[in-house]
Amino acid sequence: MASTLQNEGLNIDYFPDNFVLCEGTLYYVDYEHNPYDENWNLVNWGLYYWANSQGVKAYRETKDPAQINIHESFGIPIKAPFEEQINQWISSYV
């Protein structure tokens, strides 16, 4: 999905809550899309939220963006603790 969108010049909001798994198929259920920007693609942005499942769960419960973002005022995910996991995913799937 991500590579198809990149080829079309688009990014979507890769936050986990914007996807639904149904009978083995992953659906994107958000209407947001933007012009492609490497800073906001799946690898540089979205995967960090997927890797931070405990933080996303805490964010859902508390609405505290510090659980998922490096600063509460910016939508930039916490990255450092998840670099190894992200690199493993990239090498496995890209």
N, CA, C and O atoms as a GROMACS GRO file, in nm:
protein
  376
    1MET      N    1   0.083  -0.119   0.000
    1MET     CA    2   0.000   0.000   0.000
    1MET      C    3   0.088   0.126   0.000
    1MET      O    4   0.065   0.219  -0.077
    2ALA      N    5   0.189   0.127   0.088
    2ALA     CA    6   0.275   0.245   0.100
    2ALA      C    7   0.351   0.273  -0.029
    2ALA      O    8   0.361   0.388  -0.070
    3SER      N    9   0.405   0.170  -0.093
    3SER     CA   10   0.482   0.192  -0.215
    3SER      C   11   0.391   0.236  -0.330
    3SER      O   12   0.431   0.319  -0.412
    4THR      N   13   0.270   0.181  -0.337
    4THR     CA   14   0.175   0.224  -0.439
    4THR      C   15   0.142   0.372  -0.422
    4THR      O   16   0.140   0.447  -0.519
    5LEU      N   17   0.116   0.413  -0.298
    5LEU     CA   18   0.084   0.553  -0.273
    5LEU      C   19   0.203   0.644  -0.304
    5LEU      O   20   0.186   0.752  -0.361
    6GLN      N   21   0.323   0.600  -0.266
    6GLN     CA   22   0.443   0.680  -0.295
    6GLN      C   23   0.458   0.699  -0.446
    6GLN      O   24   0.487   0.809  -0.492
    7ASN      N   25   0.437   0.592  -0.523
    7ASN     CA   26   0.445   0.602  -0.669
    7ASN      C   27   0.341   0.698  -0.726
    7ASN      O   28   0.362   0.756  -0.832
    8GLU      N   29   0.231   0.714  -0.656
    8GLU     CA   30   0.125   0.807  -0.698
    8GLU      C   31   0.146   0.948  -0.641
    8GLU      O   32   0.067   1.039  -0.668
    9GLY      N   33   0.252   0.966  -0.561
    9GLY     CA   34   0.281   1.098  -0.503
    9GLY      C   35   0.196   1.133  -0.383
    9GLY      O   36   0.171   1.251  -0.357
   10LEU      N   37   0.151   1.031  -0.308
   10LEU     CA   38   0.062   1.055  -0.195
   10LEU      C   39   0.115   0.993  -0.066
   10LEU      O   40   0.184   0.891  -0.068
   11ASN      N   41   0.081   1.055   0.045
   11ASN     CA   42   0.094   0.998   0.179
   11ASN      C   43  -0.045   0.987   0.238
   11ASN      O   44  -0.134   1.066   0.207
   12ILE      N   45  -0.061   0.887   0.322
   12ILE     CA   46  -0.182   0.877   0.403
   12ILE      C   47  -0.141   0.889   0.549
   12ILE      O   48  -0.022   0.892   0.580
   13ASP      N   49  -0.237   0.895   0.635
   13ASP     CA   50  -0.210   0.901   0.778
   13ASP      C   51  -0.194   0.758   0.829
   13ASP      O   52  -0.293   0.687   0.847
   14TYR      N   53  -0.069   0.717   0.853
   14TYR     CA   54  -0.038   0.579   0.889
   14TYR      C   55  -0.059   0.547   1.036
   14TYR      O   56  -0.016   0.442   1.083
   15PHE      N   57  -0.125   0.635   1.110
   15PHE     CA   58  -0.152   0.608   1.251
   15PHE      C   59  -0.237   0.481   1.261
   15PHE      O   60  -0.333   0.466   1.185
   16PRO      N   61  -0.204   0.389   1.352
   16PRO     CA   62  -0.271   0.259   1.359
   16PRO      C   63  -0.423   0.264   1.367
   16PRO      O   64  -0.491   0.176   1.314
   17ASP      N   65  -0.478   0.366   1.431
   17ASP     CA   66  -0.624   0.373   1.445
   17ASP      C   67  -0.695   0.395   1.311
   17ASP      O   68  -0.817   0.383   1.304
   18ASN      N   69  -0.620   0.427   1.207
   18ASN     CA   70  -0.680   0.452   1.076
   18ASN      C   71  -0.690   0.327   0.990
   18ASN      O   72  -0.720   0.334   0.871
   19PHE      N   73  -0.664   0.212   1.051
   19PHE     CA   74  -0.667   0.085   0.979
   19PHE      C   75  -0.754  -0.015   1.053
   19PHE      O   76  -0.763  -0.014   1.176
   20VAL      N   77  -0.818  -0.100   0.976
   20VAL     CA   78  -0.900  -0.208   1.030
   20VAL      C   79  -0.859  -0.336   0.960
   20VAL      O   80  -0.847  -0.340   0.838
   21LEU      N   81  -0.838  -0.441   1.038
   21LEU     CA   82  -0.810  -0.573   0.984
   21LEU      C   83  -0.941  -0.651   0.983
   21LEU      O   84  -1.004  -0.668   1.087
   22CYS      N   85  -0.980  -0.698   0.866
   22CYS     CA   86  -1.105  -0.772   0.853
   22CYS      C   87  -1.080  -0.894   0.763
   22CYS      O   88  -1.045  -0.880   0.645
   23GLU      N   89  -1.098  -1.011   0.820
   23GLU     CA   90  -1.082  -1.136   0.746
   23GLU      C   91  -0.950  -1.141   0.670
   23GLU      O   92  -0.945  -1.183   0.554
   24GLY      N   93  -0.843  -1.098   0.737
   24GLY     CA   94  -0.709  -1.106   0.679
   24GLY      C   95  -0.671  -0.995   0.584
   24GLY      O   96  -0.561  -0.997   0.529
   25THR      N   97  -0.759  -0.898   0.564
   25THR     CA   98  -0.729  -0.784   0.477
   25THR      C   99  -0.724  -0.657   0.560
   25THR      O  100  -0.812  -0.631   0.642
   26LEU      N  101  -0.618  -0.578   0.538
   26LEU     CA  102  -0.601  -0.452   0.608
   26LEU      C  103  -0.663  -0.340   0.526
   26LEU      O  104  -0.627  -0.320   0.410
   27TYR      N  105  -0.757  -0.267   0.587
   27TYR     CA  106  -0.826  -0.157   0.520
   27TYR      C  107  -0.786  -0.024   0.583
   27TYR      O  108  -0.773  -0.014   0.705
   28TYR      N  109  -0.766   0.076   0.499
   28TYR     CA  110  -0.744   0.213   0.544
   28TYR      C  111  -0.881   0.278   0.554
   28TYR      O  112  -0.955   0.280   0.456
   29VAL      N  113  -0.915   0.332   0.671
   29VAL     CA  114  -1.051   0.383   0.693
   29VAL      C  115  -1.054   0.533   0.722
   29VAL      O  116  -1.152   0.584   0.776
   30ASP      N  117  -0.948   0.602   0.686
   30ASP     CA  118  -0.941   0.746   0.706
   30ASP      C  119  -0.940   0.812   0.569
   30ASP      O  120  -0.892   0.753   0.472
   31TYR      N  121  -0.993   0.931   0.559
   31TYR     CA  122  -0.998   1.000   0.430
   31TYR      C  123  -0.878   1.088   0.403
   31TYR      O  124  -0.861   1.139   0.292
   32GLU      N  125  -0.794   1.108   0.504
   32GLU     CA  126  -0.680   1.200   0.488
   32GLU      C  127  -0.576   1.145   0.392
   32GLU      O  128  -0.539   1.028   0.398
   33HIS      N  129  -0.531   1.232   0.303
   33HIS     CA  130  -0.415   1.204   0.220
   33HIS      C  131  -0.350   1.337   0.186
   33HIS      O  132  -0.418   1.440   0.180
   34ASN      N  133  -0.220   1.334   0.164
   34ASN     CA  134  -0.143   1.454   0.140
   34ASN      C  135  -0.042   1.427   0.030
   34ASN      O  136  -0.014   1.311  -0.001
   35PRO      N  137   0.014   1.533  -0.030
   35PRO     CA  138   0.123   1.511  -0.126
   35PRO      C  139   0.238   1.437  -0.056
   35PRO      O  140   0.265   1.458   0.062
   36TYR      N  141   0.304   1.350  -0.132
   36TYR     CA  142   0.410   1.269  -0.076
   36TYR      C  143   0.522   1.357  -0.021
   36TYR      O  144   0.568   1.451  -0.087
   37ASP      N  145   0.566   1.325   0.100
   37ASP     CA  146   0.680   1.388   0.165
   37ASP      C  147   0.749   1.277   0.244
   37ASP      O  148   0.688   1.215   0.331
   38GLU      N  149   0.875   1.254   0.215
   38GLU     CA  150   0.949   1.145   0.279
   38GLU      C  151   0.944   1.153   0.432
   38GLU      O  152   0.944   1.049   0.498
   39ASN      N  153   0.939   1.273   0.488
   39ASN     CA  154   0.934   1.288   0.634
   39ASN      C  155   0.810   1.225   0.695
   39ASN      O  156   0.811   1.185   0.812
   40TRP      N  157   0.702   1.217   0.617
   40TRP     CA  158   0.574   1.170   0.671
   40TRP      C  159   0.531   1.037   0.611
   40TRP      O  160   0.414   1.000   0.619
   41ASN      N  161   0.624   0.965   0.551
   41ASN     CA  162   0.587   0.837   0.490
   41ASN      C  163   0.581   0.725   0.594
   41ASN      O  164   0.602   0.749   0.713
   42LEU      N  165   0.552   0.605   0.549
   42LEU     CA  166   0.539   0.492   0.641
   42LEU      C  167   0.669   0.465   0.716
   42LEU      O  168   0.667   0.444   0.837
   43VAL      N  169   0.781   0.465   0.646
   43VAL     CA  170   0.910   0.430   0.708
   43VAL      C  171   0.956   0.534   0.808
   43VAL      O  172   1.006   0.499   0.915
   44ASN      N  173   0.942   0.661   0.777
   44ASN     CA  174   0.994   0.768   0.863
   44ASN      C  175   0.895   0.820   0.966
   44ASN      O  176   0.932   0.900   1.052
   45TRP      N  177   0.772   0.778   0.956
   45TRP     CA  178   0.670   0.830   1.047
   45TRP      C  179   0.579   0.720   1.099
   45TRP      O  180   0.577   0.692   1.219
   46GLY      N  181   0.505   0.657   1.010
   46GLY     CA  182   0.402   0.562   1.052
   46GLY      C  183   0.449   0.441   1.128
   46GLY      O  184   0.387   0.402   1.227
   47LEU      N  185   0.560   0.379   1.084
   47LEU     CA  186   0.606   0.257   1.151
   47LEU      C  187   0.639   0.280   1.298
   47LEU      O  188   0.627   0.187   1.378
   48TYR      N  189   0.680   0.399   1.334
   48TYR     CA  190   0.715   0.426   1.474
   48TYR      C  191   0.592   0.419   1.565
   48TYR      O  192   0.603   0.377   1.680
   49TYR      N  193   0.478   0.460   1.514
   49TYR     CA  194   0.356   0.444   1.592
   49TYR      C  195   0.317   0.298   1.603
   49TYR      O  196   0.272   0.253   1.708
   50TRP      N  197   0.334   0.223   1.494
   50TRP     CA  198   0.302   0.080   1.497
   50TRP      C  199   0.395   0.007   1.592
   50TRP      O  200   0.352  -0.086   1.660
   51ALA      N  201   0.521   0.046   1.598
   51ALA     CA  202   0.617  -0.019   1.688
   51ALA      C  203   0.590   0.016   1.834
   51ALA      O  204   0.621  -0.064   1.923
   52ASN      N  205   0.535   0.132   1.859
   52ASN     CA  206   0.510   0.180   1.995
   52ASN      C  207   0.368   0.143   2.040
   52ASN      O  208   0.289   0.230   2.076
   53SER      N  209   0.338   0.016   2.037
   53SER     CA  210   0.201  -0.027   2.069
   53SER      C  211   0.161   0.008   2.213
   53SER      O  212   0.045   0.042   2.237
   54GLN      N  213   0.253  -0.001   2.307
   54GLN     CA  214   0.220   0.036   2.445
   54GLN      C  215   0.192   0.185   2.456
   54GLN      O  216   0.101   0.227   2.527
   55GLY      N  217   0.271   0.266   2.385
   55GLY     CA  218   0.248   0.410   2.386
   55GLY      C  219   0.116   0.447   2.322
   55GLY      O  220   0.044   0.534   2.372
   56VAL      N  221   0.081   0.382   2.211
   56VAL     CA  222  -0.047   0.408   2.144
   56VAL      C  223  -0.163   0.369   2.236
   56VAL      O  224  -0.263   0.440   2.244
   57LYS      N  225  -0.149   0.256   2.305
   57LYS     CA  226  -0.253   0.216   2.400
   57LYS      C  227  -0.268   0.320   2.511
   57LYS      O  228  -0.380   0.357   2.546
   58ALA      N  229  -0.156   0.366   2.566
   58ALA     CA  230  -0.161   0.468   2.671
   58ALA      C  231  -0.219   0.598   2.618
   58ALA      O  232  -0.295   0.665   2.689
   59TYR      N  233  -0.186   0.635   2.495
   59TYR     CA  234  -0.241   0.755   2.434
   59TYR      C  235  -0.393   0.745   2.421
   59TYR      O  236  -0.465   0.840   2.450
   60ARG      N  237  -0.441   0.629   2.378
   60ARG     CA  238  -0.587   0.609   2.366
   60ARG      C  239  -0.656   0.627   2.500
   60ARG      O  240  -0.765   0.684   2.508
   61GLU      N  241  -0.591   0.579   2.605
   61GLU     CA  242  -0.651   0.584   2.738
   61GLU      C  243  -0.642   0.722   2.802
   61GLU      O  244  -0.734   0.765   2.871
   62THR      N  245  -0.531   0.793   2.778
   62THR     CA  246  -0.506   0.920   2.848
   62THR      C  247  -0.518   1.043   2.760
   62THR      O  248  -0.534   1.154   2.810
   63LYS      N  249  -0.511   1.024   2.628
   63LYS     CA  250  -0.506   1.135   2.531
   63LYS      C  251  -0.381   1.223   2.552
   63LYS      O  252  -0.378   1.338   2.509
   64ASP      N  253  -0.279   1.168   2.617
   64ASP     CA  254  -0.154   1.238   2.642
   64ASP      C  255  -0.058   1.212   2.526
   64ASP      O  256  -0.007   1.101   2.513
   65PRO      N  257  -0.034   1.313   2.439
   65PRO     CA  258   0.053   1.291   2.324
   65PRO      C  259   0.198   1.259   2.360
   65PRO      O  260   0.272   1.211   2.274
   66ALA      N  261   0.239   1.285   2.483
   66ALA     CA  262   0.375   1.251   2.525
   66ALA      C  263   0.398   1.100   2.524
   66ALA      O  264   0.512   1.055   2.527
   67GLN      N  265   0.290   1.022   2.519
   67GLN     CA  266   0.303   0.876   2.512
   67GLN      C  267   0.352   0.829   2.376
   67GLN      O  268   0.407   0.719   2.364
   68ILE      N  269   0.334   0.912   2.273
   68ILE     CA  270   0.365   0.869   2.137
   68ILE      C  271   0.453   0.966   2.058
   68ILE      O  272   0.513   0.928   1.958
   69ASN      N  273   0.460   1.091   2.103
   69ASN     CA  274   0.534   1.193   2.028
   69ASN      C  275   0.653   1.248   2.107
   69ASN      O  276   0.651   1.250   2.230
   70ILE      N  277   0.756   1.291   2.035
   70ILE     CA  278   0.876   1.343   2.103
   70ILE      C  279   0.848   1.474   2.175
   70ILE      O  280   0.920   1.510   2.269
   71HIS      N  281   0.745   1.544   2.133
   71HIS     CA  282   0.703   1.668   2.199
   71HIS      C  283   0.552   1.676   2.184
   71HIS      O  284   0.498   1.645   2.078
   72GLU      N  285   0.484   1.717   2.288
   72GLU     CA  286   0.338   1.715   2.286
   72GLU      C  287   0.276   1.808   2.182
   72GLU      O  288   0.161   1.789   2.145
   73SER      N  289   0.351   1.908   2.135
   73SER     CA  290   0.296   2.002   2.038
   73SER      C  291   0.322   1.963   1.893
   73SER      O  292   0.269   2.026   1.801
   74PHE      N  293   0.402   1.860   1.871
   74PHE     CA  294   0.436   1.820   1.735
   74PHE      C  295   0.398   1.675   1.712
   74PHE      O  296   0.415   1.592   1.801
   75GLY      N  297   0.347   1.644   1.596
   75GLY     CA  298   0.309   1.507   1.563
   75GLY      C  299   0.425   1.426   1.510
   75GLY      O  300   0.413   1.360   1.406
   76ILE      N  301   0.537   1.429   1.580
   76ILE     CA  302   0.654   1.353   1.540
   76ILE      C  303   0.672   1.240   1.640
   76ILE      O  304   0.688   1.265   1.760
   77PRO      N  305   0.670   1.116   1.593
   77PRO     CA  306   0.672   1.002   1.686
   77PRO      C  307   0.804   0.986   1.761
   77PRO      O  308   0.909   1.029   1.715
   78ILE      N  309   0.794   0.925   1.877
   78ILE     CA  310   0.913   0.882   1.951
   78ILE      C  311   0.982   0.777   1.866
   78ILE      O  312   0.918   0.681   1.823
   79LYS      N  313   1.111   0.795   1.842
   79LYS     CA  314   1.181   0.705   1.751
   79LYS      C  315   1.290   0.620   1.816
   79LYS      O  316   1.300   0.501   1.788
   80ALA      N  317   1.371   0.679   1.901
   80ALA     CA  318   1.492   0.613   1.950
   80ALA      C  319   1.471   0.471   2.002
   80ALA      O  320   1.547   0.382   1.963
   81PRO      N  321   1.373   0.444   2.087
   81PRO     CA  322   1.361   0.308   2.141
   81PRO      C  323   1.318   0.203   2.038
   81PRO      O  324   1.324   0.083   2.065
   82PHE      N  325   1.276   0.248   1.920
   82PHE     CA  326   1.217   0.157   1.822
   82PHE      C  327   1.301   0.139   1.696
   82PHE      O  328   1.259   0.068   1.604
   83GLU      N  329   1.418   0.201   1.691
   83GLU     CA  330   1.501   0.196   1.570
   83GLU      C  331   1.534   0.053   1.529
   83GLU      O  332   1.524   0.020   1.410
   84GLU      N  333   1.572  -0.032   1.623
   84GLU     CA  334   1.610  -0.169   1.589
   84GLU      C  335   1.491  -0.244   1.529
   84GLU      O  336   1.506  -0.312   1.427
   85GLN      N  337   1.374  -0.232   1.591
   85GLN     CA  338   1.255  -0.298   1.539
   85GLN      C  339   1.220  -0.248   1.400
   85GLN      O  340   1.189  -0.327   1.311
   86ILE      N  341   1.226  -0.117   1.380
   86ILE     CA  342   1.194  -0.059   1.249
   86ILE      C  343   1.291  -0.111   1.144
   86ILE      O  344   1.249  -0.149   1.035
   87ASN      N  345   1.419  -0.112   1.175
   87ASN     CA  346   1.518  -0.162   1.080
   87ASN      C  347   1.496  -0.308   1.045
   87ASN      O  348   1.516  -0.348   0.930
   88GLN      N  349   1.454  -0.388   1.141
   88GLN     CA  350   1.421  -0.528   1.114
   88GLN      C  351   1.301  -0.539   1.020
   88GLN      O  352   1.302  -0.617   0.924
   89TRP      N  353   1.198  -0.459   1.047
   89TRP     CA  354   1.081  -0.461   0.959
   89TRP      C  355   1.119  -0.420   0.818
   89TRP      O  356   1.078  -0.484   0.722
   90ILE      N  357   1.196  -0.313   0.806
   90ILE     CA  358   1.236  -0.264   0.673
   90ILE      C  359   1.315  -0.370   0.598
   90ILE      O  360   1.289  -0.394   0.480
   91SER      N  361   1.410  -0.434   0.665
   91SER     CA  362   1.490  -0.535   0.596
   91SER      C  363   1.408  -0.658   0.560
   91SER      O  364   1.441  -0.730   0.466
   92SER      N  365   1.302  -0.684   0.635
   92SER     CA  366   1.217  -0.800   0.608
   92SER      C  367   1.115  -0.776   0.496
   92SER      O  368   1.080  -0.868   0.422
   93TYR      N  369   1.068  -0.653   0.484
   93TYR     CA  370   0.955  -0.627   0.394
   93TYR      C  371   0.984  -0.535   0.278
   93TYR      O  372   0.901  -0.526   0.187
   94VAL      N  373   1.096  -0.468   0.276
   94VAL     CA  374   1.122  -0.372   0.166
   94VAL      C  375   1.215  -0.434   0.065
   94VAL      O  376   1.249  -0.371  -0.034
   0.00000   0.00000   0.00000
